[in-house]
Amino acid sequence: WYQRRVREAVVSTQSTGTKYKKWFWSLVERMSVAEKQELVYFWTSSPALPATEEGFQPVPSITIRPASDNQLPTANTCISRLYIPLYTTKSALKTKLLIAIKTEGFGFV
């Protein structure tokens, strides 16, 4: 069942990927400076953006996970990868992303 869900998510992401990326980046553009810093820290464990793009090694990336409005985004800071479930609405994406980046504790998932 898991492989089927992943396959469905890949197909869904291929057809909605552009719209989903627009949702994500439009939310980031509307974030306050503090929220953007929290996002960078959540995503990369770096407290601030580096002076140049080459400063991020590895370059941050996003992986779209299978659809789920019940899960929060997660991150693997060692490889600067953000994992975001394919939410059904832009509002759900915003809510879940803000909850995730404002979480103070860390743990293994």
FENSULJO-V773376 format. One record per residue. N is the residue number from 1. RES is the residue in one letter. PHI is phi in radians with two decimals (* if undefined). D_CENTER is the distance of its C-alpha to the mean C-alpha in Angstrom with 2 decimals. Layout:
BEGIN
n | res | phi | d_center
N | RES | PHI | D_CENTER
N | RES | PHI | D_CENTER
END
This chain:
BEGIN
n | res | phi | d_center
1 | W | * | 24.09
2 | Y | -1.12 | 20.82
3 | Q | -1.08 | 21.46
4 | R | -1.09 | 22.31
5 | R | -1.09 | 19.06
6 | V | -1.11 | 17.08
7 | R | -1.06 | 19.53
8 | E | -1.09 | 19.19
9 | A | -1.16 | 15.41
10 | V | -1.11 | 16.03
11 | V | -1.09 | 18.77
12 | S | -1.09 | 16.92
13 | T | -1.15 | 14.01
14 | Q | -1.10 | 16.81
15 | S | -1.48 | 18.48
16 | T | -2.00 | 15.70
17 | G | -0.95 | 13.24
18 | T | -1.12 | 14.70
19 | K | -1.11 | 14.63
20 | Y | -1.14 | 11.03
21 | K | -1.08 | 10.12
22 | K | -1.09 | 12.69
23 | W | -0.98 | 11.31
24 | F | -1.03 | 7.97
25 | W | -1.24 | 10.24
26 | S | -1.21 | 12.96
27 | L | -1.17 | 11.16
28 | V | -1.09 | 10.37
29 | E | -1.06 | 14.02
30 | R | -1.54 | 15.31
31 | M | -1.22 | 13.91
32 | S | -1.24 | 16.71
33 | V | -1.02 | 17.19
34 | A | -1.08 | 16.71
35 | E | -1.16 | 13.32
36 | K | -1.11 | 12.22
37 | Q | -1.13 | 13.81
38 | E | -1.11 | 12.12
39 | L | -1.12 | 8.61
40 | V | -1.05 | 10.24
41 | Y | -1.14 | 11.92
42 | F | -1.06 | 9.22
43 | W | -1.35 | 7.46
44 | T | -2.17 | 11.00
45 | S | 1.16 | 13.58
46 | S | -1.63 | 15.31
47 | P | -1.26 | 16.78
48 | A | -2.74 | 16.93
49 | L | -1.22 | 16.40
50 | P | -1.25 | 19.07
51 | A | -1.14 | 22.03
52 | T | -2.29 | 21.38
53 | E | -1.08 | 18.71
54 | E | -1.17 | 20.66
55 | G | -1.18 | 19.90
56 | F | -1.60 | 16.55
57 | Q | -2.35 | 17.62
58 | P | -1.31 | 15.85
59 | V | -1.13 | 14.03
60 | P | -1.00 | 10.24
61 | S | -2.47 | 8.59
62 | I | -2.17 | 5.88
63 | T | -2.06 | 7.36
64 | I | -1.50 | 7.83
65 | R | -1.61 | 9.58
66 | P | -0.97 | 12.83
67 | A | -1.01 | 13.28
68 | S | -2.96 | 13.41
69 | D | -1.50 | 13.63
70 | N | -1.73 | 14.63
71 | Q | -1.90 | 11.71
72 | L | -1.58 | 9.08
73 | P | -1.08 | 5.57
74 | T | -2.27 | 6.87
75 | A | -2.51 | 7.23
76 | N | -1.95 | 10.36
77 | T | -1.23 | 11.67
78 | C | -1.11 | 14.74
79 | I | -2.03 | 13.26
80 | S | 0.91 | 10.42
81 | R | -2.05 | 7.90
82 | L | -1.78 | 4.24
83 | Y | -1.89 | 4.95
84 | I | -2.16 | 4.39
85 | P | -1.10 | 8.07
86 | L | -1.38 | 10.01
87 | Y | -1.37 | 11.18
88 | T | -1.38 | 14.70
89 | T | -2.39 | 14.56
90 | K | -1.12 | 12.88
91 | S | -1.09 | 14.24
92 | A | -1.11 | 12.59
93 | L | -1.01 | 9.06
94 | K | -1.08 | 10.32
95 | T | -1.04 | 12.06
96 | K | -1.19 | 9.64
97 | L | -1.13 | 6.99
98 | L | -1.15 | 10.27
99 | I | -1.08 | 11.69
100 | A | -1.09 | 9.18
101 | I | -1.29 | 9.46
102 | K | -1.59 | 13.13
103 | T | -1.24 | 13.93
104 | E | -1.45 | 16.55
105 | G | -1.51 | 17.22
106 | F | -2.15 | 15.91
107 | G | -2.96 | 16.73
108 | F | -1.65 | 16.57
109 | V | -1.86 | 14.95
END
